[in-house]
């Protein structure tokens, strides 16, 4: 009888000990899962915050809508815009400008302090005809029919498809604060993917 009670007690104690182990293990596991959950949440918050900062202050993506920049850019092209370096805008850069509450893609033709005029279907800067690469046939002169002097923070923007572009010939010069970024890269279509830059061409033309 004694032996039987001992065996029963031993089995009971062993069971209680095992129960204690299982209970302790379950608590540690819950804490571990909770920590992992917090870490994942923190990582998601950091990634989202970084993405928003990246998009709002450094780069952004835009889709081309309309025909004003053909044949340089087609409707549906996907472009990357550099947003933080607008103080370094140069002639022939392609920019995104906000005009009349709409974002427009245009090419920079006139820089601050310059005189712009359109005559004989060509654009003249300070009395000189712009270089041949960007001397697109420009029939509509708009406000540039007479010499137009740009202010210290004003840019004259024109679309490459001159006959289909609503640009500075109609709404005037665009102030620097309304230029949202410089187009630097084309992501789509894939066969035209690559960096967008016309600055080297300008320097070679001097």
ABEGO torsion letter per residue (X at the ends): XAAAAAAAAAAAAAAAAAAAAAAAAAAAAAAAAAAAAAAAAAAAAAAAAAAAAAAAAABBBBBBBEAAAOAABBBGBBBBBBAAAAAABBBGBBBBBBBGGBBBBBBBABBBGBBBBBBGGBBBBGGBBBBAAABBBBABAEAAABBBBBBAABBBBBBABAAABBBAAAAEBBBAAABAEBBABBAOBAAABEBBBAAAAAAAAX
